[in-house]
Protein backbone atom coordinates (compact mmCIF):
# COMPACT_ATOMS: atom_id res chain seq x y z
CA UNK A 1 0.00 0.00 0.00
CA UNK A 2 1.46 3.42 -0.91
CA UNK A 3 3.10 5.13 2.05
CA UNK A 4 3.64 1.97 4.07
CA UNK A 5 7.18 1.32 2.87
CA UNK A 6 10.08 2.76 0.92
CA UNK A 7 9.53 2.39 -2.86
CA UNK A 8 12.85 0.48 -3.02
CA UNK A 9 11.58 -2.20 -0.63
CA UNK A 10 12.13 -5.65 -2.20
CA UNK A 11 8.95 -7.65 -2.87
CA UNK A 12 9.61 -11.39 -3.16
CA UNK A 13 6.89 -13.50 -4.75
CA UNK A 14 3.94 -13.73 -2.32
CA UNK A 15 3.04 -17.12 -3.76
CA UNK A 16 6.46 -18.55 -2.87
CA UNK A 17 6.41 -17.07 0.63
CA UNK A 18 2.88 -18.29 1.30
CA UNK A 19 3.84 -21.82 0.29
CA UNK A 20 6.72 -21.79 2.75
CA UNK A 21 4.67 -20.37 5.62
CA UNK A 22 1.88 -22.54 6.91
CA UNK A 23 1.44 -20.50 10.09
CA UNK A 24 2.53 -21.87 13.51
CA UNK A 25 -1.04 -22.75 14.47
CA UNK A 26 -4.66 -22.43 13.39
CA UNK A 27 -4.77 -18.87 14.80
CA UNK A 28 -2.26 -17.38 12.36
CA UNK A 29 -2.55 -17.80 8.59
CA UNK A 30 -0.69 -16.36 5.59
CA UNK A 31 -2.75 -14.18 3.26
CA UNK A 32 -2.41 -13.30 -0.42
CA UNK A 33 -3.45 -9.74 -1.20
CA UNK A 34 -4.00 -7.34 -4.05
CA UNK A 35 -0.54 -7.86 -5.59
CA UNK A 36 -1.51 -11.45 -6.36
CA UNK A 37 -4.81 -10.45 -7.92
CA UNK A 38 -3.10 -7.75 -9.94
CA UNK A 39 -0.68 -10.30 -11.31
CA UNK A 40 -3.39 -12.86 -11.95
CA UNK A 41 -5.40 -10.39 -14.01
CA UNK A 42 -2.59 -10.38 -16.57
CA UNK A 43 -1.78 -14.09 -16.27
CA UNK A 44 -2.83 -17.20 -18.11
CA UNK A 45 -6.15 -18.51 -16.81
CA UNK A 46 -4.54 -21.65 -15.37
CA UNK A 47 -1.58 -19.96 -13.73
CA UNK A 48 -3.61 -17.70 -11.43
CA UNK A 49 -5.80 -20.55 -10.27
CA UNK A 50 -2.80 -22.82 -9.64
CA UNK A 51 -0.80 -20.19 -7.75
CA UNK A 52 -3.71 -19.36 -5.46
CA UNK A 53 -4.54 -23.02 -4.89
CA UNK A 54 -1.03 -24.22 -3.96
CA UNK A 55 -0.63 -22.18 -0.74
CA UNK A 56 -4.23 -23.06 0.16
CA UNK A 57 -3.34 -26.76 0.05
CA UNK A 58 -0.18 -26.31 2.07
CA UNK A 59 -2.01 -24.38 4.77
CA UNK A 60 -4.92 -26.89 4.77
CA UNK A 61 -7.44 -24.33 3.60
CA UNK A 62 -6.34 -21.39 5.77
CA UNK A 63 -4.85 -19.07 3.13
CA UNK A 64 -7.25 -16.29 2.07
CA UNK A 65 -6.83 -14.45 -1.21
CA UNK A 66 -7.72 -10.76 -1.23
CA UNK A 67 -8.98 -8.48 -4.00
CA UNK A 68 -8.22 -4.81 -3.26
CA UNK A 69 -8.22 -2.61 -6.39
CA UNK A 70 -5.23 -4.01 -8.37
CA UNK A 71 -3.93 -0.68 -9.72
CA UNK A 72 -0.57 -2.17 -10.61
CA UNK A 73 -1.99 -3.93 -13.67
CA UNK A 74 -1.18 -0.91 -15.85
CA UNK A 75 2.47 -1.83 -15.44
CA UNK A 76 1.71 -5.40 -16.49
CA UNK A 77 0.49 -4.38 -19.93
CA UNK A 78 -3.26 -4.70 -19.29
CA UNK A 79 -5.81 -2.00 -20.06
CA UNK A 80 -6.69 -0.56 -16.66
CA UNK A 81 -10.27 0.13 -17.72
CA UNK A 82 -10.81 -3.53 -18.62
CA UNK A 83 -9.45 -4.89 -15.35
CA UNK A 84 -12.90 -5.46 -13.86
CA UNK A 85 -14.33 -7.49 -16.73
CA UNK A 86 -11.09 -9.51 -16.93
CA UNK A 87 -11.28 -10.25 -13.22
CA UNK A 88 -14.94 -11.25 -13.51
CA UNK A 89 -14.08 -13.81 -16.16
CA UNK A 90 -11.11 -15.07 -14.19
CA UNK A 91 -13.18 -15.54 -11.06
CA UNK A 92 -15.62 -17.61 -13.10
CA UNK A 93 -12.71 -19.65 -14.47
CA UNK A 94 -11.26 -20.16 -10.99
CA UNK A 95 -14.56 -21.38 -9.58
CA UNK A 96 -14.83 -23.97 -12.33
CA UNK A 97 -11.25 -25.28 -12.40
CA UNK A 98 -11.08 -25.47 -8.58
CA UNK A 99 -14.08 -27.79 -8.47
CA UNK A 100 -14.07 -29.91 -11.66
CA UNK A 101 -11.93 -31.20 -14.52
CA UNK A 102 -11.75 -30.84 -17.42
CA UNK A 103 -13.13 -27.34 -17.91
CA UNK A 104 -14.12 -25.50 -21.08
CA UNK A 105 -14.63 -21.72 -21.02
CA UNK A 106 -15.59 -19.34 -23.81
CA UNK A 107 -15.50 -15.68 -22.83
CA UNK A 108 -14.34 -12.37 -24.22
CA UNK A 109 -10.90 -12.53 -22.57
CA UNK A 110 -10.43 -16.26 -21.98
CA UNK A 111 -11.31 -19.02 -24.43
CA UNK A 112 -10.18 -22.60 -23.92
CA UNK A 113 -11.12 -26.27 -23.95
CA UNK A 114 -10.16 -29.24 -21.77
CA UNK A 115 -8.20 -27.57 -18.95
CA UNK A 116 -7.25 -29.57 -15.84
CA UNK A 117 -5.99 -28.02 -12.59
CA UNK A 118 -4.94 -30.83 -10.26
CA UNK A 119 -4.94 -31.65 -7.42
CA UNK A 120 -8.01 -29.77 -6.27
CA UNK A 121 -8.06 -27.34 -3.35
CA UNK A 122 -8.52 -28.46 0.24
CA UNK A 123 -11.81 -26.60 0.56
CA UNK A 124 -14.60 -28.12 -1.59
CA UNK A 125 -15.38 -24.74 -3.19
CA UNK A 126 -11.76 -23.70 -3.70
CA UNK A 127 -9.51 -21.29 -1.79
CA UNK A 128 -11.00 -18.58 0.40
CA UNK A 129 -11.56 -15.30 -1.46
CA UNK A 130 -11.86 -11.96 0.35
CA UNK A 131 -13.19 -8.85 -1.39
CA UNK A 132 -13.05 -5.24 -0.30
CA UNK A 133 -11.59 -1.82 -0.95
CA UNK A 134 -11.85 1.80 0.11
CA UNK A 135 -15.52 1.80 -0.95
CA UNK A 136 -18.17 -0.87 -1.39
CA UNK A 137 -19.11 -0.18 -5.00
CA UNK A 138 -21.48 -2.39 -6.99
CA UNK A 139 -18.76 -4.61 -8.47
CA UNK A 140 -17.20 -5.35 -5.07
CA UNK A 141 -20.57 -6.24 -3.57
CA UNK A 142 -21.50 -8.39 -6.57
CA UNK A 143 -18.21 -10.30 -6.61
CA UNK A 144 -18.26 -10.88 -2.89
CA UNK A 145 -21.83 -12.14 -2.99
CA UNK A 146 -21.13 -14.51 -5.89
CA UNK A 147 -17.62 -15.73 -5.11
CA UNK A 148 -16.51 -14.43 -1.73
CA UNK A 149 -16.00 -15.88 1.70
CA UNK A 150 -14.88 -12.69 3.42
CA UNK A 151 -15.36 -8.92 3.43
CA UNK A 152 -12.11 -6.98 3.84
CA UNK A 153 -12.86 -3.22 3.77
CA UNK A 154 -10.11 -0.62 3.73
CA UNK A 155 -11.38 1.57 6.55
CA UNK A 156 -14.81 1.67 8.13
CA UNK A 157 -17.73 0.94 5.74
CA UNK A 158 -20.75 3.21 6.05
CA UNK A 159 -24.25 1.98 6.91
CA UNK A 160 -25.26 2.62 3.29
CA UNK A 161 -22.38 0.50 2.00
CA UNK A 162 -23.28 -2.34 4.36
CA UNK A 163 -26.88 -2.19 3.12
CA UNK A 164 -25.62 -2.44 -0.46
CA UNK A 165 -23.58 -5.46 0.55
CA UNK A 166 -26.58 -7.03 2.25
CA UNK A 167 -28.71 -6.48 -0.87
CA UNK A 168 -26.09 -8.12 -3.11
CA UNK A 169 -25.80 -11.09 -0.77
CA UNK A 170 -29.58 -11.48 -0.62
CA UNK A 171 -29.73 -11.57 -4.43
CA UNK A 172 -27.45 -14.64 -4.27
CA UNK A 173 -29.46 -16.22 -1.47
CA UNK A 174 -26.81 -15.42 1.12
CA UNK A 175 -26.48 -13.18 4.18
CA UNK A 176 -23.72 -11.34 6.02
CA UNK A 177 -23.92 -13.93 8.80
CA UNK A 178 -22.05 -16.41 6.60
CA UNK A 179 -19.38 -13.92 5.50
CA UNK A 180 -16.09 -13.61 7.36
CA UNK A 181 -15.69 -9.99 8.48
CA UNK A 182 -12.04 -8.99 8.16
CA UNK A 183 -10.62 -6.09 10.12
CA UNK A 184 -7.12 -4.70 10.36
CA UNK A 185 -4.48 -3.18 12.62
CA UNK A 186 -3.55 0.16 11.10
CA UNK A 187 -0.59 2.09 12.41
CA UNK A 188 -0.10 5.86 12.47
CA UNK A 189 3.27 7.16 11.34
CA UNK A 190 4.36 10.34 13.10
CA UNK A 191 7.22 11.04 10.66
CA UNK A 192 8.96 9.61 7.61
CA UNK A 193 11.36 7.36 9.52
CA UNK A 194 9.69 6.07 12.70
CA UNK A 195 7.62 2.90 12.97
CA UNK A 196 4.04 3.11 14.21
CA UNK A 197 3.03 2.49 17.82
CA UNK A 198 1.63 -1.02 18.14
CA UNK A 199 -0.11 -0.22 21.44
CA UNK A 200 -1.95 2.70 19.85
CA UNK A 201 -2.92 0.65 16.81
CA UNK A 202 -4.23 -2.24 18.91
CA UNK A 203 -6.59 0.09 20.76
CA UNK A 204 -8.28 0.81 17.45
CA UNK A 205 -9.09 -2.88 17.01
CA UNK A 206 -11.44 -3.11 20.01
CA UNK A 207 -14.36 -1.55 18.13
CA UNK A 208 -13.87 -3.94 15.21
CA UNK A 209 -13.97 -6.94 17.52
CA UNK A 210 -17.12 -5.61 19.19
CA UNK A 211 -18.75 -5.27 15.74
CA UNK A 212 -18.20 -8.89 14.81
CA UNK A 213 -14.95 -8.81 12.88
CA UNK A 214 -13.53 -12.31 13.28
CA UNK A 215 -10.26 -12.06 11.33
CA UNK A 216 -7.60 -9.38 11.74
CA UNK A 217 -4.96 -8.50 9.13
CA UNK A 218 -1.76 -6.68 9.95
CA UNK A 219 1.71 -5.99 8.58
CA UNK A 220 4.49 -6.46 11.16
CA UNK A 221 6.83 -4.13 9.27
CA UNK A 222 4.60 -1.19 10.20
CA UNK A 223 5.62 -1.68 13.82
CA UNK A 224 9.26 -2.75 13.62
CA UNK A 225 12.13 -2.10 11.24
CA UNK A 226 14.16 -4.94 12.72
CA UNK A 227 13.67 -8.41 11.25
CA UNK A 228 14.45 -9.93 14.64
CA UNK A 229 11.60 -7.90 16.13
CA UNK A 230 8.87 -9.44 13.96
CA UNK A 231 8.39 -12.40 16.33
CA UNK A 232 7.81 -10.06 19.27
CA UNK A 233 5.30 -7.98 17.29
CA UNK A 234 3.35 -11.12 16.31
CA UNK A 235 3.37 -12.43 19.86
CA UNK A 236 2.04 -9.12 21.21
CA UNK A 237 -0.71 -9.02 18.59
CA UNK A 238 -1.81 -12.59 19.26
CA UNK A 239 -1.69 -12.01 23.02
CA UNK A 240 -3.83 -8.88 22.76
CA UNK A 241 -6.39 -10.46 20.45
CA UNK A 242 -6.58 -13.69 22.45
CA UNK A 243 -7.52 -11.71 25.52
CA UNK A 244 -10.02 -9.42 23.81
CA UNK A 245 -11.78 -11.47 21.15
CA UNK A 246 -14.20 -14.22 22.01
CA UNK A 247 -15.04 -15.07 18.42
CA UNK A 248 -11.76 -14.30 16.67
CA UNK A 249 -10.91 -16.99 14.12
CA UNK A 250 -7.50 -15.95 12.81
CA UNK A 251 -4.81 -13.35 12.40
CA UNK A 252 -3.44 -12.79 8.88
C-alpha positions as CSV (number, residue, x, y, z in Angstrom):
1,X,0.0,0.0,0.0
2,X,1.5,3.4,-0.9
3,X,3.1,5.1,2.0
4,X,3.6,2.0,4.1
5,X,7.2,1.3,2.9
6,X,10.1,2.8,0.9
7,X,9.5,2.4,-2.9
8,X,12.8,0.5,-3.0
9,X,11.6,-2.2,-0.6
10,X,12.1,-5.7,-2.2
11,X,9.0,-7.7,-2.9
12,X,9.6,-11.4,-3.2
13,X,6.9,-13.5,-4.7
14,X,3.9,-13.7,-2.3
15,X,3.0,-17.1,-3.8
16,X,6.5,-18.6,-2.9
17,X,6.4,-17.1,0.6
18,X,2.9,-18.3,1.3
19,X,3.8,-21.8,0.3
20,X,6.7,-21.8,2.8
21,X,4.7,-20.4,5.6
22,X,1.9,-22.5,6.9
23,X,1.4,-20.5,10.1
24,X,2.5,-21.9,13.5
25,X,-1.0,-22.7,14.5
26,X,-4.7,-22.4,13.4
27,X,-4.8,-18.9,14.8
28,X,-2.3,-17.4,12.4
29,X,-2.5,-17.8,8.6
30,X,-0.7,-16.4,5.6
31,X,-2.7,-14.2,3.3
32,X,-2.4,-13.3,-0.4
33,X,-3.4,-9.7,-1.2
34,X,-4.0,-7.3,-4.1
35,X,-0.5,-7.9,-5.6
36,X,-1.5,-11.4,-6.4
37,X,-4.8,-10.4,-7.9
38,X,-3.1,-7.7,-9.9
39,X,-0.7,-10.3,-11.3
40,X,-3.4,-12.9,-12.0
41,X,-5.4,-10.4,-14.0
42,X,-2.6,-10.4,-16.6
43,X,-1.8,-14.1,-16.3
44,X,-2.8,-17.2,-18.1
45,X,-6.2,-18.5,-16.8
46,X,-4.5,-21.6,-15.4
47,X,-1.6,-20.0,-13.7
48,X,-3.6,-17.7,-11.4
49,X,-5.8,-20.6,-10.3
50,X,-2.8,-22.8,-9.6
51,X,-0.8,-20.2,-7.7
52,X,-3.7,-19.4,-5.5
53,X,-4.5,-23.0,-4.9
54,X,-1.0,-24.2,-4.0
55,X,-0.6,-22.2,-0.7
56,X,-4.2,-23.1,0.2
57,X,-3.3,-26.8,0.1
58,X,-0.2,-26.3,2.1
59,X,-2.0,-24.4,4.8
60,X,-4.9,-26.9,4.8
61,X,-7.4,-24.3,3.6
62,X,-6.3,-21.4,5.8
63,X,-4.9,-19.1,3.1
64,X,-7.2,-16.3,2.1
65,X,-6.8,-14.4,-1.2
66,X,-7.7,-10.8,-1.2
67,X,-9.0,-8.5,-4.0
68,X,-8.2,-4.8,-3.3
69,X,-8.2,-2.6,-6.4
70,X,-5.2,-4.0,-8.4
71,X,-3.9,-0.7,-9.7
72,X,-0.6,-2.2,-10.6
73,X,-2.0,-3.9,-13.7
74,X,-1.2,-0.9,-15.9
75,X,2.5,-1.8,-15.4
76,X,1.7,-5.4,-16.5
77,X,0.5,-4.4,-19.9
78,X,-3.3,-4.7,-19.3
79,X,-5.8,-2.0,-20.1
80,X,-6.7,-0.6,-16.7
81,X,-10.3,0.1,-17.7
82,X,-10.8,-3.5,-18.6
83,X,-9.4,-4.9,-15.3
84,X,-12.9,-5.5,-13.9
85,X,-14.3,-7.5,-16.7
86,X,-11.1,-9.5,-16.9
87,X,-11.3,-10.2,-13.2
88,X,-14.9,-11.2,-13.5
89,X,-14.1,-13.8,-16.2
90,X,-11.1,-15.1,-14.2
91,X,-13.2,-15.5,-11.1
92,X,-15.6,-17.6,-13.1
93,X,-12.7,-19.7,-14.5
94,X,-11.3,-20.2,-11.0
95,X,-14.6,-21.4,-9.6
96,X,-14.8,-24.0,-12.3
97,X,-11.3,-25.3,-12.4
98,X,-11.1,-25.5,-8.6
99,X,-14.1,-27.8,-8.5
100,X,-14.1,-29.9,-11.7
101,X,-11.9,-31.2,-14.5
102,X,-11.8,-30.8,-17.4
103,X,-13.1,-27.3,-17.9
104,X,-14.1,-25.5,-21.1
105,X,-14.6,-21.7,-21.0
106,X,-15.6,-19.3,-23.8
107,X,-15.5,-15.7,-22.8
108,X,-14.3,-12.4,-24.2
109,X,-10.9,-12.5,-22.6
110,X,-10.4,-16.3,-22.0
111,X,-11.3,-19.0,-24.4
112,X,-10.2,-22.6,-23.9
113,X,-11.1,-26.3,-24.0
114,X,-10.2,-29.2,-21.8
115,X,-8.2,-27.6,-18.9
116,X,-7.3,-29.6,-15.8
117,X,-6.0,-28.0,-12.6
118,X,-4.9,-30.8,-10.3
119,X,-4.9,-31.7,-7.4
120,X,-8.0,-29.8,-6.3
121,X,-8.1,-27.3,-3.4
122,X,-8.5,-28.5,0.2
123,X,-11.8,-26.6,0.6
124,X,-14.6,-28.1,-1.6
125,X,-15.4,-24.7,-3.2
126,X,-11.8,-23.7,-3.7
127,X,-9.5,-21.3,-1.8
128,X,-11.0,-18.6,0.4
129,X,-11.6,-15.3,-1.5
130,X,-11.9,-12.0,0.3
131,X,-13.2,-8.8,-1.4
132,X,-13.1,-5.2,-0.3
133,X,-11.6,-1.8,-0.9
134,X,-11.8,1.8,0.1
135,X,-15.5,1.8,-0.9
136,X,-18.2,-0.9,-1.4
137,X,-19.1,-0.2,-5.0
138,X,-21.5,-2.4,-7.0
139,X,-18.8,-4.6,-8.5
140,X,-17.2,-5.4,-5.1
141,X,-20.6,-6.2,-3.6
142,X,-21.5,-8.4,-6.6
143,X,-18.2,-10.3,-6.6
144,X,-18.3,-10.9,-2.9
145,X,-21.8,-12.1,-3.0
146,X,-21.1,-14.5,-5.9
147,X,-17.6,-15.7,-5.1
148,X,-16.5,-14.4,-1.7
149,X,-16.0,-15.9,1.7
150,X,-14.9,-12.7,3.4
151,X,-15.4,-8.9,3.4
152,X,-12.1,-7.0,3.8
153,X,-12.9,-3.2,3.8
154,X,-10.1,-0.6,3.7
155,X,-11.4,1.6,6.5
156,X,-14.8,1.7,8.1
157,X,-17.7,0.9,5.7
158,X,-20.8,3.2,6.0
159,X,-24.2,2.0,6.9
160,X,-25.3,2.6,3.3
161,X,-22.4,0.5,2.0
162,X,-23.3,-2.3,4.4
163,X,-26.9,-2.2,3.1
164,X,-25.6,-2.4,-0.5
165,X,-23.6,-5.5,0.5
166,X,-26.6,-7.0,2.3
167,X,-28.7,-6.5,-0.9
168,X,-26.1,-8.1,-3.1
169,X,-25.8,-11.1,-0.8
170,X,-29.6,-11.5,-0.6
171,X,-29.7,-11.6,-4.4
172,X,-27.4,-14.6,-4.3
173,X,-29.5,-16.2,-1.5
174,X,-26.8,-15.4,1.1
175,X,-26.5,-13.2,4.2
176,X,-23.7,-11.3,6.0
177,X,-23.9,-13.9,8.8
178,X,-22.0,-16.4,6.6
179,X,-19.4,-13.9,5.5
180,X,-16.1,-13.6,7.4
181,X,-15.7,-10.0,8.5
182,X,-12.0,-9.0,8.2
183,X,-10.6,-6.1,10.1
184,X,-7.1,-4.7,10.4
185,X,-4.5,-3.2,12.6
186,X,-3.5,0.2,11.1
187,X,-0.6,2.1,12.4
188,X,-0.1,5.9,12.5
189,X,3.3,7.2,11.3
190,X,4.4,10.3,13.1
191,X,7.2,11.0,10.7
192,X,9.0,9.6,7.6
193,X,11.4,7.4,9.5
194,X,9.7,6.1,12.7
195,X,7.6,2.9,13.0
196,X,4.0,3.1,14.2
197,X,3.0,2.5,17.8
198,X,1.6,-1.0,18.1
199,X,-0.1,-0.2,21.4
200,X,-2.0,2.7,19.8
201,X,-2.9,0.6,16.8
202,X,-4.2,-2.2,18.9
203,X,-6.6,0.1,20.8
204,X,-8.3,0.8,17.5
205,X,-9.1,-2.9,17.0
206,X,-11.4,-3.1,20.0
207,X,-14.4,-1.6,18.1
208,X,-13.9,-3.9,15.2
209,X,-14.0,-6.9,17.5
210,X,-17.1,-5.6,19.2
211,X,-18.8,-5.3,15.7
212,X,-18.2,-8.9,14.8
213,X,-15.0,-8.8,12.9
214,X,-13.5,-12.3,13.3
215,X,-10.3,-12.1,11.3
216,X,-7.6,-9.4,11.7
217,X,-5.0,-8.5,9.1
218,X,-1.8,-6.7,10.0
219,X,1.7,-6.0,8.6
220,X,4.5,-6.5,11.2
221,X,6.8,-4.1,9.3
222,X,4.6,-1.2,10.2
223,X,5.6,-1.7,13.8
224,X,9.3,-2.7,13.6
225,X,12.1,-2.1,11.2
226,X,14.2,-4.9,12.7
227,X,13.7,-8.4,11.2
228,X,14.4,-9.9,14.6
229,X,11.6,-7.9,16.1
230,X,8.9,-9.4,14.0
231,X,8.4,-12.4,16.3
232,X,7.8,-10.1,19.3
233,X,5.3,-8.0,17.3
234,X,3.4,-11.1,16.3
235,X,3.4,-12.4,19.9
236,X,2.0,-9.1,21.2
237,X,-0.7,-9.0,18.6
238,X,-1.8,-12.6,19.3
239,X,-1.7,-12.0,23.0
240,X,-3.8,-8.9,22.8
241,X,-6.4,-10.5,20.5
242,X,-6.6,-13.7,22.4
243,X,-7.5,-11.7,25.5
244,X,-10.0,-9.4,23.8
245,X,-11.8,-11.5,21.2
246,X,-14.2,-14.2,22.0
247,X,-15.0,-15.1,18.4
248,X,-11.8,-14.3,16.7
249,X,-10.9,-17.0,14.1
250,X,-7.5,-16.0,12.8
251,X,-4.8,-13.3,12.4
252,X,-3.4,-12.8,8.9
